[in-house]
Amino acid sequence: PKYVLLPTISTSSSEAGSSAEGKLCTLTRLNNKFYIPIGKSYLSHWNDDAWQLSPGRYLSRTSVQCDTTSSDGPINAITGEPDYLSGEELCQFKLHPLGPADDGYYLQTHKGRGIASTPPRTQAARFLERTTWGATWEEISHLTEEYERDGIMAMAEWAHHQTTALEPTSHRAYFRRRLNPRAVESYLYGIPGPKACEEDARFRR
């Protein structure tokens, strides 16, 4: 097996807090032009762990152990500086050996804006866009106020309220009440029902 030391993105690093949020490190294996994920390390509101192993064919052949260094690492021949400093959190990976058709392991860093740098109103609007049929300005403003006060828990409370405190409604019943009724002469083709301004017409505005 091959052992490598990799850094982590965590609250103990020099980029702790919102500056590290939105940063993602991935370890990938390239097998004959196919990329296979091995692990990832990121920091967010939901996760502050070190490296997480990805499920797949190499999960049982890969292990990782993370700890804080007690001394500086060896001097890098290119930079002239230690590879790591005392107090840094590093993870040692045990990796499956490469075969003749394998290109190698690749460590990549991806930097995004992160949820902390996104305005609260934008976060609330995005959340409601994904969880409702369409939110009103009042609903967005209300969730924005709760998000500014409670953070991500405001969205969790919103979802909990929707599933426990409200009575379930039928989308089919809602749709049928606003759908034009069928024509009385059902044996005639091309007659869908009353038009928009006719009596008994049911059109949504």
C-alpha positions, 0 to 999 in steps of 0.5 A, a space after each residue: 500500500 501507498 501512504 501519503 499525508 494530506 492537509 484538511 479543511 477544518 476549524 483548526 486550520 489557518 483558514 478557520 471560520 467563514 474564510 475556509 467555508 466554500 473550499 473543497 479538496 478532493 482526492 481522485 484516482 484516474 484508472 484508464 481515463 476513468 476518474 474514481 473519487 477516493 475522498 473529500 474534505 470541506 467545511 460548511 454549516 453542516 460538516 466540519 469533519 476532516 477527510 471523508 472516504 467516498 463509497 465505491 470499489 476502493 472503499 474497502 482498500 482505503 483508510 485514513 487517519 487524521 491527527 495534529 502534528 507535534 513538530 515541523 515536517 521535512 524541508 521541501 527541496 523546491 520551496 526550502 520550507 517545511 512541508 507542514 508546520 507543528 500544530 497542523 492537522 494532517 491525514 495519512 491515507 493508505 491507498 491501493 497501489 496503481 496498476 499499469 493502466 492507472 495514471 495516478 492519484 490527483 489532489 484538487 482544490 475547489 474554491 467557491 463563494 460559500 453560504 456565509 458570503 451569500 446574502 440571507 435574502 438570496 439564501 431564503 429565496 433559493 431555499 423556498 424556490 426548491 421547496 415550494 410551488 412558488 414563494 411570495 415576497 412576504 414568505 421570502 421576507 419572513 424566512 430572511 428575518 428568521 435566517 438572519 436570527 437563527 442561521 441554517 436552523 431557520 430552514 430546518 424549522 421551516 421544513 419541520 413546521 411544514 411536515 408537522 404543524 400544517 394539514 396536508 392538502 391535495 394538489 389534485 383537488 386544488 387543480 380540479 377546482 381551477 380546471 375548466 369543466 368538461 363539455 356536456 356533449 361529451 360525444 362531440 369532438 373539439 369542445 373542451 368546455 366554456 371559454 375564458 369569459 363564459 359562464 362557469 369558466 374556471 381559469 387561473 390568473 
